[in-house]
Amino acid sequence: MKQLVAESKDYVFFLKLMPIIQIHPDAYKKAKAIACEKSNEKALGMLEDAYAGKDVGEPACETAVIDDNIALGKKLDITGTPTIILPNGRKTTGAPSVDDLKAMMNLK
Amino acid sequence: MIRKILIALCAVAVILAASIAAQAEDTSSPSRQDVEKLLSILYPDVKVIAIAPAMVGGLKEVIIEVKGEKGIVYLDYARQKAIFGSLVDIRTRTNLTKRTLDSLATVDFASIPLADAIVLGNPTARNRAIVFDDPD
């Protein structure tokens, strides 16, 4: 996804953090910490750090966003990450190649 | 005399074609109603959503819905046996059955709130997708 947005201004991905706490108990705290970051740029940086296993610190605020995302994920039957919701409403799990991603996002 | 030979030849051709078809890809086109009737022996309330060639020769992939839940059953050419389970591509380790099922369940894109999402890319881009991700 990073590669695709670097290549083209025509694509955007809205990331909703949905930690799977049964497998990753620490992810909940990380997700909340990132959700508290108001700057989108900084949030992206924190997310990169989280992926790399670096510490992103404690949540600096109270936020219901992560709980909301977890509840929404349950409602939409999303069990794996990353799960991409395509414009036509279909779901796909995993990280596709740039070409596959372009193809999927252009499907009707 | 010639007509008889022609008829016999035609018959042989049809039989050959049928047997070749049975071994290779099943190119028959069973109707949804026929398949629904057949599968209703197993599931009285079954609905057949789609029938397509399976990625394995000789089988049809039938997408069914029972009590609101979608599933896939593989049907043989003779319409006598059904296979329930996952078809897996060995080299790519892909569960083809699950992949097809996942792509069927659609979500209302517009109903997902994006205000709190982290934006990766140009926010006004016309090709948008939503990603549910775990930070770990």
gemmi code that builds the backbone of each chain (N, CA, C; Angstrom):
import gemmi

chains = {
    "A": [
        ("MET", (0.832, -1.207, 0.000), (0.000, 0.000, 0.000), (0.861, 1.249, 0.000)),
        ("LYS", (1.924, 1.209, 0.824), (2.820, 2.359, 0.871), (3.409, 2.618, -0.508)),
        ("GLN", (3.759, 1.525, -1.162), (4.373, 1.643, -2.474), (3.405, 2.278, -3.458)),
        ("LEU", (2.149, 1.839, -3.407), (1.150, 2.335, -4.334), (0.904, 3.830, -4.151)),
        ("VAL", (0.767, 4.268, -2.895), (0.491, 5.704, -2.701), (1.713, 6.536, -3.028)),
        ("ALA", (2.905, 5.940, -2.922), (4.113, 6.684, -3.290), (4.150, 6.848, -4.806)),
        ("GLU", (3.643, 5.844, -5.509), (3.664, 5.873, -6.978), (2.584, 6.769, -7.556)),
        ("SER", (1.422, 6.776, -6.896), (0.292, 7.450, -7.537), (-0.557, 8.245, -6.567)),
        ("LYS", (-0.948, 9.440, -7.013), (-1.806, 10.298, -6.179), (-3.272, 9.883, -6.267)),
        ("ASP", (-3.553, 8.849, -7.076), (-4.940, 8.462, -7.268), (-5.465, 7.471, -6.241)),
        ("TYR", (-4.588, 7.053, -5.320), (-5.004, 6.037, -4.361), (-4.830, 6.531, -2.932)),
        ("VAL", (-5.774, 6.192, -2.102), (-5.666, 6.540, -0.688), (-6.220, 5.377, 0.149)),
        ("PHE", (-5.589, 5.168, 1.279), (-6.026, 4.111, 2.186), (-6.344, 4.712, 3.544)),
        ("PHE", (-7.523, 4.414, 4.028), (-7.935, 4.887, 5.348), (-7.700, 3.738, 6.323)),
        ("LEU", (-6.741, 3.937, 7.220), (-6.369, 2.856, 8.135), (-7.136, 2.956, 9.441)),
        ("LYS", (-7.813, 1.893, 9.780), (-8.527, 1.851, 11.051), (-7.838, 0.790, 11.900)),
        ("LEU", (-7.319, 1.227, 13.026), (-6.595, 0.284, 13.867), (-7.544, -0.634, 14.607)),
        ("MET", (-7.343, -1.909, 14.409), (-8.192, -2.907, 15.030), (-7.282, -3.976, 15.611)),
        ("PRO", (-6.782, -3.745, 16.815), (-5.879, -4.748, 17.386), (-6.626, -6.036, 17.704)),
        ("ILE", (-5.979, -7.157, 17.379), (-6.590, -8.447, 17.726), (-6.008, -8.847, 19.064)),
        ("ILE", (-6.714, -8.468, 20.132), (-6.119, -8.609, 21.456), (-5.938, -10.050, 21.914)),
        ("GLN", (-6.672, -10.965, 21.303), (-6.483, -12.361, 21.718), (-5.082, -12.850, 21.348)),
        ("ILE", (-4.580, -12.342, 20.209), (-3.236, -12.778, 19.796), (-2.168, -11.780, 20.212)),
        ("HIS", (-2.533, -10.484, 20.177), (-1.551, -9.445, 20.493), (-2.043, -8.553, 21.631)),
        ("PRO", (-1.871, -8.976, 22.845), (-2.411, -8.218, 23.977), (-1.832, -6.812, 24.106)),
        ("ASP", (-0.584, -6.601, 23.649), (0.008, -5.260, 23.757), (-0.513, -4.319, 22.687)),
        ("ALA", (-1.080, -4.888, 21.650), (-1.479, -4.065, 20.515), (-2.568, -3.062, 20.887)),
        ("TYR", (-3.367, -3.405, 21.865), (-4.451, -2.519, 22.280), (-3.906, -1.183, 22.763)),
        ("LYS", (-2.898, -1.267, 23.618), (-2.290, -0.056, 24.164), (-1.640, 0.749, 23.046)),
        ("LYS", (-0.907, 0.048, 22.153), (-0.240, 0.729, 21.047), (-1.266, 1.444, 20.173)),
        ("ALA", (-2.355, 0.730, 19.900), (-3.385, 1.305, 19.026), (-3.963, 2.571, 19.644)),
        ("LYS", (-4.221, 2.518, 20.946), (-4.785, 3.693, 21.631), (-3.793, 4.852, 21.601)),
        ("ALA", (-2.525, 4.546, 21.829), (-1.512, 5.598, 21.816), (-1.482, 6.284, 20.452)),
        ("ILE", (-1.557, 5.495, 19.398), (-1.529, 6.061, 18.053), (-2.805, 6.842, 17.781)),
        ("ALA", (-3.933, 6.304, 18.255), (-5.215, 6.975, 18.019), (-5.260, 8.339, 18.693)),
        ("CYS", (-4.510, 8.489, 19.780), (-4.500, 9.765, 20.488), (-3.703, 10.824, 19.761)),
        ("GLU", (-2.857, 10.436, 18.847), (-2.023, 11.382, 18.114), (-2.870, 12.132, 17.096)),
        ("LYS", (-2.925, 13.453, 17.278), (-3.791, 14.254, 16.409), (-3.205, 14.444, 15.012)),
        ("SER", (-1.901, 14.538, 14.924), (-1.297, 14.767, 13.612), (-1.267, 13.467, 12.825)),
        ("ASN", (-1.830, 13.497, 11.631), (-1.884, 12.299, 10.793), (-0.482, 11.799, 10.455)),
        ("GLU", (0.383, 12.760, 10.170), (1.773, 12.460, 9.816), (2.470, 11.714, 10.951)),
        ("LYS", (2.279, 12.257, 12.170), (2.938, 11.630, 13.325), (2.333, 10.257, 13.591)),
        ("ALA", (1.023, 10.162, 13.390), (0.362, 8.880, 13.628), (0.923, 7.812, 12.703)),
        ("LEU", (1.145, 8.194, 11.443), (1.728, 7.256, 10.482), (3.103, 6.805, 10.942)),
        ("GLY", (3.877, 7.773, 11.447), (5.214, 7.458, 11.944), (5.154, 6.491, 13.115)),
        ("MET", (4.183, 6.735, 14.016), (4.044, 5.862, 15.183), (3.647, 4.456, 14.741)),
        ("LEU", (2.810, 4.397, 13.731), (2.368, 3.099, 13.250), (3.557, 2.316, 12.686)),
        ("GLU", (4.401, 3.023, 11.923), (5.606, 2.398, 11.391), (6.454, 1.845, 12.527)),
        ("ASP", (6.598, 2.661, 13.577), (7.372, 2.220, 14.742), (6.765, 0.966, 15.362)),
        ("ALA", (5.433, 0.991, 15.458), (4.757, -0.153, 16.065), (5.018, -1.421, 15.258)),
        ("TYR", (4.918, -1.299, 13.921), (5.181, -2.462, 13.060), (6.598, -2.977, 13.281)),
        ("ALA", (7.516, -2.017, 13.508), (8.921, -2.401, 13.667), (9.216, -2.909, 15.070)),
        ("GLY", (8.197, -2.963, 15.887), (8.390, -3.492, 17.237), (8.893, -2.461, 18.226)),
        ("LYS", (8.940, -1.183, 17.775), (9.426, -0.165, 18.710), (8.311, 0.276, 19.645)),
        ("ASP", (8.713, 0.833, 20.755), (7.746, 1.276, 21.741), (7.122, 2.601, 21.309)),
        ("VAL", (5.814, 2.701, 21.366), (5.170, 3.962, 20.981), (4.645, 4.727, 22.191)),
        ("GLY", (4.955, 4.252, 23.354), (4.571, 4.971, 24.561), (3.150, 4.678, 25.014)),
        ("GLU", (2.764, 5.339, 26.072), (1.443, 5.138, 26.658), (0.422, 6.015, 25.949)),
        ("PRO", (-0.844, 5.592, 25.942), (-1.885, 6.451, 25.367), (-1.945, 7.761, 26.148)),
        ("ALA", (-1.968, 8.869, 25.395), (-1.960, 10.183, 26.046), (-3.349, 10.742, 26.251)),
        ("CYS", (-4.363, 9.918, 25.987), (-5.730, 10.440, 26.115), (-6.682, 9.295, 26.353)),
        ("GLU", (-7.941, 9.657, 26.549), (-8.988, 8.649, 26.633), (-9.652, 8.613, 25.266)),
        ("THR", (-9.744, 7.484, 24.676), (-10.415, 7.469, 23.383), (-11.217, 6.183, 23.196)),
        ("ALA", (-12.356, 6.340, 22.572), (-13.218, 5.177, 22.343), (-13.006, 4.609, 20.948)),
        ("VAL", (-12.148, 5.290, 20.183), (-11.971, 4.913, 18.770), (-11.580, 3.445, 18.586)),
        ("ILE", (-10.620, 2.989, 19.388), (-10.149, 1.615, 19.193), (-11.245, 0.608, 19.543)),
        ("ASP", (-11.949, 0.867, 20.637), (-13.054, -0.030, 20.993), (-14.105, -0.034, 19.890)),
        ("ASP", (-14.379, 1.179, 19.351), (-15.350, 1.272, 18.257), (-14.889, 0.450, 17.059)),
        ("ASN", (-13.592, 0.557, 16.743), (-13.071, -0.192, 15.598), (-13.178, -1.691, 15.818)),
        ("ILE", (-12.879, -2.126, 17.039), (-12.970, -3.556, 17.336), (-14.418, -4.036, 17.189)),
        ("ALA", (-15.356, -3.210, 17.693), (-16.770, -3.590, 17.597), (-17.219, -3.623, 16.146)),
        ("LEU", (-16.774, -2.630, 15.374), (-17.134, -2.579, 13.958), (-16.565, -3.788, 13.221)),
        ("GLY", (-15.304, -4.104, 13.530), (-14.677, -5.265, 12.898), (-15.459, -6.530, 13.177)),
        ("LYS", (-15.958, -6.646, 14.394), (-16.726, -7.844, 14.764), (-18.017, -7.879, 13.958)),
        ("LYS", (-18.663, -6.708, 13.861), (-19.936, -6.632, 13.155), (-19.761, -6.990, 11.688)),
        ("LEU", (-18.627, -6.558, 11.098), (-18.392, -6.808, 9.682), (-17.726, -8.164, 9.450)),
        ("ASP", (-17.563, -8.928, 10.537), (-16.964, -10.258, 10.432), (-15.526, -10.193, 9.908)),
        ("ILE", (-14.763, -9.254, 10.433), (-13.358, -9.144, 10.051), (-12.542, -9.844, 11.113)),
        ("THR", (-11.872, -10.921, 10.704), (-11.155, -11.707, 11.707), (-9.649, -11.674, 11.545)),
        ("GLY", (-9.178, -11.243, 10.388), (-7.732, -11.227, 10.172), (-7.267, -9.843, 9.791)),
        ("THR", (-5.976, -9.583, 9.989), (-5.444, -8.284, 9.559), (-4.210, -8.492, 8.704)),
        ("PRO", (-3.920, -7.599, 7.788), (-4.818, -6.509, 7.413), (-5.978, -6.994, 6.559)),
        ("THR", (-7.150, -6.442, 6.782), (-8.281, -6.716, 5.902), (-8.598, -5.425, 5.177)),
        ("ILE", (-8.620, -5.503, 3.848), (-8.886, -4.323, 3.045), (-10.329, -4.361, 2.569)),
        ("ILE", (-11.051, -3.257, 2.786), (-12.412, -3.144, 2.253), (-12.290, -2.377, 0.952)),
        ("LEU", (-12.647, -3.047, -0.143), (-12.518, -2.418, -1.452), (-13.736, -1.549, -1.737)),
        ("PRO", (-13.616, -0.648, -2.722), (-14.734, 0.257, -3.024), (-16.043, -0.466, -3.313)),
        ("ASN", (-15.976, -1.688, -3.858), (-17.220, -2.389, -4.158), (-17.748, -3.166, -2.953)),
        ("GLY", (-17.116, -2.988, -1.812), (-17.626, -3.612, -0.593), (-17.018, -4.968, -0.289)),
        ("ARG", (-16.215, -5.492, -1.218), (-15.628, -6.805, -0.949), (-14.442, -6.672, -0.025)),
        ("LYS", (-14.219, -7.759, 0.716), (-13.111, -7.774, 1.664), (-11.998, -8.652, 1.122)),
        ("THR", (-10.786, -8.285, 1.407), (-9.689, -9.180, 1.093), (-8.666, -9.107, 2.221)),
        ("THR", (-8.114, -10.247, 2.575), (-7.179, -10.277, 3.702), (-5.767, -10.481, 3.203)),
        ("GLY", (-4.830, -9.815, 3.864), (-3.438, -9.977, 3.480), (-2.939, -8.743, 2.756)),
        ("ALA", (-1.655, -8.730, 2.445), (-1.065, -7.570, 1.776), (-0.801, -7.912, 0.317)),
        ("PRO", (-1.651, -7.415, -0.585), (-1.477, -7.767, -1.999), (-0.330, -6.969, -2.648)),
        ("SER", (0.111, -7.433, -3.784), (1.147, -6.723, -4.531), (0.535, -5.438, -5.094)),
        ("VAL", (1.382, -4.520, -5.520), (0.891, -3.245, -6.062), (-0.056, -3.485, -7.233)),
        ("ASP", (0.327, -4.380, -8.142), (-0.515, -4.661, -9.308), (-1.853, -5.256, -8.912)),
        ("ASP", (-1.836, -6.217, -7.987), (-3.086, -6.836, -7.535), (-3.977, -5.794, -6.879)),
        ("LEU", (-3.357, -4.935, -6.086), (-4.106, -3.904, -5.373), (-4.787, -2.966, -6.361)),
        ("LYS", (-4.043, -2.530, -7.354), (-4.610, -1.624, -8.370), (-5.786, -2.302, -9.056)),
        ("ALA", (-5.582, -3.565, -9.434), (-6.637, -4.303, -10.122), (-7.877, -4.419, -9.256)),
        ("MET", (-7.695, -4.770, -7.983), (-8.827, -4.952, -7.084), (-9.576, -3.648, -6.857)),
        ("MET", (-8.839, -2.536, -6.764), (-9.512, -1.278, -6.474), (-10.208, -0.717, -7.689)),
        ("ASN", (-9.904, -1.237, -8.857), (-10.568, -0.739, -10.045), (-11.697, -1.624, -10.511)),
        ("LEU", (-11.991, -2.662, -9.755), (-13.088, -3.557, -10.102), (-14.410, -2.898, -9.765)),
        ("LYS", (-15.416, -3.232, -10.566), (-16.752, -2.699, -10.254), (-17.411, -3.616, -9.244)),
    ],
    "B": [
        ("MET", (-28.099, -45.951, -46.338), (-26.872, -46.577, -45.855), (-25.923, -45.490, -45.327)),
        ("ILE", (-25.720, -44.468, -46.149), (-24.810, -43.384, -45.729), (-25.380, -42.690, -44.497)),
        ("ARG", (-26.713, -42.553, -44.515), (-27.319, -41.865, -43.374), (-27.054, -42.627, -42.089)),
        ("LYS", (-27.165, -43.951, -42.155), (-26.941, -44.766, -40.956), (-25.522, -44.580, -40.461)),
        ("ILE", (-24.587, -44.587, -41.405), (-23.178, -44.405, -41.012), (-23.004, -43.042, -40.365)),
        ("LEU", (-23.621, -42.044, -40.952), (-23.495, -40.694, -40.412), (-24.050, -40.632, -38.983)),
        ("ILE", (-25.190, -41.251, -38.805), (-25.816, -41.241, -37.473), (-24.902, -41.940, -36.475)),
        ("ALA", (-24.345, -43.085, -36.906), (-23.453, -43.836, -36.012), (-22.238, -42.985, -35.660)),
        ("LEU", (-21.689, -42.328, -36.653), (-20.514, -41.474, -36.411), (-20.854, -40.359, -35.428)),
        ("CYS", (-22.003, -39.787, -35.618), (-22.422, -38.714, -34.712), (-22.524, -39.223, -33.287)),
        ("ALA", (-23.096, -40.409, -33.173), (-23.265, -40.983, -31.835), (-21.895, -41.181, -31.177)),
        ("VAL", (-20.979, -41.721, -31.949), (-19.629, -41.948, -31.402), (-18.997, -40.627, -30.991)),
        ("ALA", (-19.160, -39.637, -31.853), (-18.573, -38.330, -31.555), (-19.125, -37.771, -30.248)),
        ("VAL", (-20.430, -37.902, -30.087), (-21.056, -37.373, -28.863), (-20.531, -38.114, -27.635)),
        ("ILE", (-20.425, -39.434, -27.758), (-19.965, -40.220, -26.606), (-18.527, -39.859, -26.265)),
        ("LEU", (-17.718, -39.736, -27.298), (-16.321, -39.352, -27.079), (-16.238, -37.992, -26.397)),
        ("ALA", (-16.987, -37.062, -26.939), (-16.963, -35.699, -26.390), (-17.372, -35.708, -24.921)),
        ("ALA", (-18.415, -36.465, -24.634), (-18.908, -36.516, -23.252), (-17.855, -37.095, -22.330)),
        ("SER", (-17.187, -38.153, -22.781), (-16.218, -38.781, -21.882), (-14.992, -37.901, -21.718)),
        ("ILE", (-14.603, -37.227, -22.794), (-13.465, -36.306, -22.663), (-13.840, -35.178, -21.702)),
        ("ALA", (-15.047, -34.689, -21.900), (-15.491, -33.587, -21.040), (-15.497, -34.016, -19.577)),
        ("ALA", (-15.888, -35.237, -19.333), (-15.992, -35.696, -17.944), (-14.606, -35.755, -17.304)),
        ("GLN", (-13.585, -36.089, -18.112), (-12.261, -36.203, -17.506), (-11.592, -34.837, -17.350)),
        ("ALA", (-11.799, -33.981, -18.330), (-11.154, -32.669, -18.296), (-12.087, -31.692, -17.586)),
        ("GLU", (-12.198, -30.500, -18.095), (-13.042, -29.537, -17.398), (-14.502, -29.849, -17.647)),
        ("ASP", (-15.297, -29.668, -16.664), (-16.724, -29.878, -16.769), (-17.319, -28.620, -17.382)),
        ("THR", (-17.608, -28.682, -18.664), (-18.124, -27.480, -19.317), (-19.640, -27.497, -19.431)),
        ("SER", (-20.268, -28.415, -18.754), (-21.727, -28.438, -18.798), (-22.270, -27.215, -18.072)),
        ("SER", (-23.529, -26.900, -18.321), (-24.134, -25.744, -17.656), (-25.397, -26.159, -16.946)),
        ("PRO", (-25.256, -26.728, -15.783), (-26.466, -27.130, -15.061), (-27.220, -25.886, -14.603)),
        ("SER", (-28.520, -26.011, -14.555), (-29.298, -24.854, -14.132), (-29.272, -24.768, -12.617)),
        ("ARG", (-29.455, -23.527, -12.128), (-29.454, -23.333, -10.673), (-30.572, -24.133, -10.031)),
        ("GLN", (-31.706, -24.176, -10.714), (-32.826, -24.908, -10.109), (-32.494, -26.388, -9.971)),
        ("ASP", (-31.869, -26.961, -11.007), (-31.529, -28.383, -10.940), (-30.578, -28.660, -9.788)),
        ("VAL", (-29.571, -27.821, -9.675), (-28.587, -28.045, -8.614), (-29.212, -27.809, -7.248)),
        ("GLU", (-30.089, -26.810, -7.192), (-30.774, -26.536, -5.917), (-31.601, -27.734, -5.499)),
        ("LYS", (-32.297, -28.315, -6.480), (-33.128, -29.482, -6.194), (-32.266, -30.620, -5.676)),
        ("LEU", (-31.119, -30.816, -6.341), (-30.209, -31.889, -5.950), (-29.687, -31.671, -4.533)),
        ("LEU", (-29.198, -30.478, -4.263), (-28.598, -30.214, -2.952), (-29.634, -30.127, -1.841)),
        ("SER", (-30.882, -29.906, -2.229), (-31.898, -29.808, -1.182), (-32.123, -31.154, -0.503)),
        ("ILE", (-31.577, -32.203, -1.099), (-31.632, -33.506, -0.439), (-30.808, -33.439, 0.842)),
        ("LEU", (-29.704, -32.671, 0.773), (-28.848, -32.517, 1.954), (-29.335, -31.371, 2.839)),
        ("TYR", (-29.698, -30.259, 2.176), (-30.135, -29.073, 2.914), (-31.480, -28.634, 2.346)),
        ("PRO", (-32.552, -28.907, 3.039), (-33.880, -28.614, 2.501), (-34.090, -27.165, 2.083)),
        ("ASP", (-33.446, -26.220, 2.779), (-33.706, -24.812, 2.459), (-32.613, -24.167, 1.643)),
        ("VAL", (-31.809, -24.967, 0.953), (-30.640, -24.391, 0.294), (-31.014, -23.483, -0.866)),
        ("LYS", (-30.193, -22.439, -1.034), (-30.353, -21.560, -2.184), (-29.033, -21.601, -2.944)),
        ("VAL", (-29.105, -21.757, -4.267), (-27.868, -21.754, -5.046), (-27.644, -20.356, -5.588)),
        ("ILE", (-26.512, -19.782, -5.237), (-26.229, -18.412, -5.659), (-25.496, -18.375, -6.975)),
        ("ALA", (-24.526, -19.270, -7.147), (-23.772, -19.277, -8.397), (-23.134, -20.634, -8.620)),
        ("ILE", (-22.912, -20.949, -9.895), (-22.231, -22.192, -10.255), (-21.109, -21.809, -11.205)),
        ("ALA", (-19.926, -22.290, -10.946), (-18.798, -21.964, -11.816), (-17.895, -23.181, -11.889)),
        ("PRO", (-17.033, -23.247, -12.898), (-16.087, -24.367, -12.906), (-15.149, -24.230, -11.710)),
        ("ALA", (-14.895, -25.341, -11.047), (-13.969, -25.295, -9.914), (-12.557, -25.242, -10.488)),
        ("MET", (-11.586, -24.920, -9.669), (-10.225, -24.852, -10.178), (-9.584, -26.237, -10.201)),
        ("VAL", (-10.431, -27.237, -10.230), (-9.982, -28.623, -10.301), (-10.840, -29.287, -11.368)),
        ("GLY", (-10.222, -30.023, -12.274), (-10.959, -30.618, -13.368), (-12.095, -31.505, -12.922)),
        ("GLY", (-13.199, -31.428, -13.676), (-14.294, -32.335, -13.409), (-15.245, -31.900, -12.315)),
        ("LEU", (-14.954, -30.788, -11.656), (-15.839, -30.355, -10.581), (-16.442, -28.988, -10.865)),
        ("LYS", (-17.615, -28.785, -10.327), (-18.240, -27.471, -10.381), (-18.170, -26.882, -8.980)),
        ("GLU", (-17.926, -25.594, -8.928), (-17.929, -24.900, -7.632), (-19.311, -24.269, -7.486)),
        ("VAL", (-20.022, -24.683, -6.469), (-21.373, -24.176, -6.269), (-21.412, -23.318, -5.008)),
        ("ILE", (-21.795, -22.064, -5.172), (-21.912, -21.191, -4.002), (-23.341, -21.296, -3.507)),
        ("ILE", (-23.484, -21.727, -2.268), (-24.814, -21.938, -1.706), (-25.038, -21.039, -0.507)),
        ("GLU", (-26.302, -20.899, -0.160), (-26.635, -20.140, 1.053), (-27.655, -20.964, 1.831)),
        ("VAL", (-27.324, -21.235, 3.080), (-28.233, -21.987, 3.944), (-28.437, -21.179, 5.215)),
        ("LYS", (-29.690, -20.876, 5.534), (-30.004, -20.085, 6.720), (-29.158, -18.801, 6.774)),
        ("GLY", (-29.062, -18.132, 5.649), (-28.363, -16.846, 5.615), (-26.852, -16.944, 5.580)),
        ("GLU", (-26.306, -18.162, 5.685), (-24.849, -18.277, 5.652), (-24.378, -18.855, 4.334)),
        ("LYS", (-23.329, -18.249, 3.801), (-22.847, -18.701, 2.497), (-21.824, -19.813, 2.659)),
        ("GLY", (-21.807, -20.699, 1.673), (-20.816, -21.777, 1.715), (-20.508, -22.215, 0.295)),
        ("ILE", (-19.528, -23.105, 0.165), (-19.165, -23.625, -1.154), (-19.175, -25.138, -1.111)),
        ("VAL", (-19.773, -25.731, -2.134), (-19.724, -27.193, -2.243), (-19.265, -27.514, -3.668)),
        ("TYR", (-18.450, -28.532, -3.792), (-17.960, -28.945, -5.100), (-18.769, -30.146, -5.571)),
        ("LEU", (-19.243, -30.045, -6.803), (-20.127, -31.070, -7.330), (-19.448, -31.815, -8.460)),
        ("ASP", (-19.619, -33.143, -8.502), (-18.979, -33.902, -9.592), (-19.838, -33.852, -10.843)),
        ("TYR", (-19.253, -34.240, -11.953), (-19.909, -34.171, -13.253), (-21.179, -34.993, -13.274)),
        ("ALA", (-21.152, -36.150, -12.622), (-22.317, -37.026, -12.631), (-23.413, -36.529, -11.707)),
        ("ARG", (-23.137, -35.462, -10.987), (-24.110, -34.896, -10.040), (-24.554, -35.936, -9.023)),
        ("GLN", (-23.588, -36.743, -8.605), (-23.928, -37.744, -7.612), (-23.213, -37.514, -6.301)),
        ("LYS", (-22.036, -36.898, -6.398), (-21.263, -36.731, -5.170), (-20.922, -35.264, -4.942)),
        ("ALA", (-20.887, -34.907, -3.692), (-20.543, -33.541, -3.323), (-19.339, -33.575, -2.392)),
        ("ILE", (-18.481, -32.552, -2.557), (-17.319, -32.449, -1.665), (-17.451, -31.169, -0.858)),
        ("PHE", (-17.345, -31.309, 0.437), (-17.373, -30.135, 1.309), (-15.983, -29.966, 1.887)),
        ("GLY", (-15.417, -28.786, 1.717), (-14.086, -28.613, 2.286), (-13.305, -27.594, 1.501)),
        ("SER", (-12.022, -27.475, 1.825), (-11.183, -26.453, 1.211), (-10.354, -26.985, 0.069)),
        ("LEU", (-10.315, -26.182, -0.977), (-9.451, -26.465, -2.109), (-8.223, -25.587, -1.916)),
        ("VAL", (-7.052, -26.185, -1.888), (-5.855, -25.421, -1.584), (-4.859, -25.484, -2.737)),
        ("ASP", (-4.309, -24.318, -3.089), (-3.254, -24.302, -4.086), (-1.957, -24.601, -3.347)),
        ("ILE", (-1.317, -25.699, -3.681), (-0.176, -26.158, -2.899), (0.987, -25.178, -2.945)),
        ("ARG", (1.346, -24.744, -4.149), (2.540, -23.915, -4.217), (2.385, -22.538, -3.626)),
        ("THR", (1.217, -21.949, -3.780), (1.029, -20.621, -3.191), (0.435, -20.703, -1.795)),
        ("ARG", (0.124, -21.921, -1.373), (-0.475, -22.148, -0.060), (-1.743, -21.335, 0.135)),
        ("THR", (-2.467, -21.118, -0.940), (-3.687, -20.328, -0.829), (-4.891, -21.229, -0.663)),
        ("ASN", (-5.732, -20.898, 0.314), (-6.999, -21.611, 0.473), (-7.964, -20.973, -0.509)),
        ("LEU", (-8.140, -21.620, -1.654), (-8.947, -21.040, -2.723), (-10.419, -20.944, -2.334)),
        ("THR", (-10.875, -21.905, -1.573), (-12.273, -21.900, -1.148), (-12.546, -20.699, -0.245)),
        ("LYS", (-11.659, -20.511, 0.722), (-11.846, -19.395, 1.647), (-11.746, -18.069, 0.906)),
        ("ARG", (-10.852, -18.010, -0.041), (-10.673, -16.749, -0.772), (-11.948, -16.400, -1.519)),
        ("THR", (-12.555, -17.387, -2.144), (-13.794, -17.120, -2.870), (-14.898, -16.705, -1.900)),
        ("LEU", (-14.996, -17.416, -0.794), (-16.034, -17.085, 0.189), (-15.849, -15.676, 0.736)),
        ("ASP", (-14.604, -15.322, 1.055), (-14.344, -13.990, 1.601), (-14.746, -12.907, 0.623)),
        ("SER", (-14.509, -13.147, -0.647), (-14.799, -12.093, -1.618), (-16.294, -11.911, -1.828)),
        ("LEU", (-17.092, -12.851, -1.322), (-18.536, -12.751, -1.516), (-19.210, -11.868, -0.477)),
        ("ALA", (-18.601, -11.850, 0.704), (-19.244, -11.116, 1.789), (-18.950, -9.646, 1.600)),
        ("THR", (-19.933, -8.892, 1.147), (-19.636, -7.482, 0.932), (-20.111, -6.638, 2.093)),
        ("VAL", (-19.486, -5.508, 2.177), (-19.676, -4.606, 3.296), (-20.141, -3.270, 2.722)),
        ("ASP", (-20.902, -2.544, 3.476), (-21.336, -1.232, 3.009), (-20.229, -0.224, 3.260)),
        ("PHE", (-19.456, 0.032, 2.211), (-18.284, 0.906, 2.309), (-18.654, 2.251, 2.923)),
        ("ALA", (-19.766, 2.810, 2.446), (-20.149, 4.157, 2.866), (-20.530, 4.235, 4.335)),
        ("SER", (-20.815, 3.108, 4.943), (-21.273, 3.137, 6.331), (-20.121, 3.120, 7.328)),
        ("ILE", (-18.907, 3.003, 6.847), (-17.765, 2.916, 7.764), (-17.220, 4.315, 8.039)),
        ("PRO", (-17.205, 4.720, 9.306), (-16.717, 6.064, 9.633), (-15.225, 6.189, 9.351)),
        ("LEU", (-14.850, 7.298, 8.682), (-13.446, 7.462, 8.315), (-12.781, 8.626, 9.035)),
        ("ALA", (-13.568, 9.363, 9.811), (-13.048, 10.579, 10.446), (-11.848, 10.284, 11.337)),
        ("ASP", (-11.859, 9.134, 12.007), (-10.780, 8.803, 12.938), (-9.706, 7.939, 12.295)),
        ("ALA", (-9.806, 7.705, 10.991), (-8.835, 6.808, 10.348), (-7.527, 7.540, 10.066)),
        ("ILE", (-6.452, 6.774, 10.040), (-5.150, 7.321, 9.661), (-5.110, 7.292, 8.140)),
        ("VAL", (-4.740, 8.424, 7.554), (-4.800, 8.504, 6.095), (-3.440, 8.226, 5.475)),
        ("LEU", (-3.402, 7.228, 4.638), (-2.160, 6.880, 3.937), (-2.361, 7.241, 2.466)),
        ("GLY", (-1.746, 8.352, 2.041), (-1.895, 8.755, 0.646), (-2.633, 10.088, 0.539)),
        ("ASN", (-2.995, 10.419, -0.662), (-3.679, 11.674, -0.952), (-5.144, 11.603, -0.515)),
        ("PRO", (-5.557, 12.417, 0.472), (-6.914, 12.310, 1.027), (-8.022, 12.548, 0.010)),
        ("THR", (-7.701, 13.245, -1.090), (-8.765, 13.508, -2.064), (-8.703, 12.542, -3.242)),
        ("ALA", (-7.846, 11.533, -3.138), (-7.723, 10.567, -4.231), (-9.062, 9.896, -4.491)),
        ("ARG", (-9.312, 9.558, -5.778), (-10.603, 8.975, -6.076), (-10.673, 7.463, -5.837)),
        ("ASN", (-9.537, 6.806, -5.819), (-9.545, 5.370, -5.533), (-9.281, 5.154, -4.056)),
        ("ARG", (-10.350, 4.837, -3.306), (-10.203, 4.705, -1.866), (-10.421, 3.283, -1.399)),
        ("ALA", (-9.719, 2.934, -0.355), (-9.958, 1.644, 0.285), (-9.777, 1.830, 1.782)),
        ("ILE", (-10.407, 0.973, 2.541), (-10.305, 1.054, 4.010), (-9.535, -0.170, 4.469)),
        ("VAL", (-8.610, 0.029, 5.398), (-7.824, -1.091, 5.876), (-7.984, -1.250, 7.379)),
        ("PHE", (-8.411, -2.418, 7.808), (-8.465, -2.719, 9.240), (-7.146, -3.398, 9.557)),
        ("ASP", (-6.361, -2.760, 10.425), (-5.030, -3.310, 10.667), (-4.688, -3.391, 12.141)),
        ("ASP", (-3.829, -4.317, 12.467), (-3.353, -4.513, 13.830), (-1.960, -3.912, 13.907)),
        ("PRO", (-1.712, -3.014, 14.878), (-0.400, -2.370, 14.919), (0.753, -3.305, 15.260)),
        ("ASP", (0.469, -4.537, 15.628), (1.570, -5.442, 15.966), (2.129, -6.151, 14.730)),
    ],
}
model = gemmi.Model(1)
for chain_id, residues in chains.items():
    chain = gemmi.Chain(chain_id)
    for i, (resn, *xyz) in enumerate(residues, 1):
        res = gemmi.Residue()
        res.name, res.seqid = resn, gemmi.SeqId(i, " ")
        for name, pos in zip(("N", "CA", "C"), xyz):
            atom = gemmi.Atom()
            atom.name, atom.element = name, gemmi.Element(name[0])
            atom.pos, atom.b_iso = gemmi.Position(*pos), 0.0
            res.add_atom(atom)
        chain.add_residue(res)
    model.add_chain(chain)
structure = gemmi.Structure()
structure.add_model(model)
structure.setup_entities()
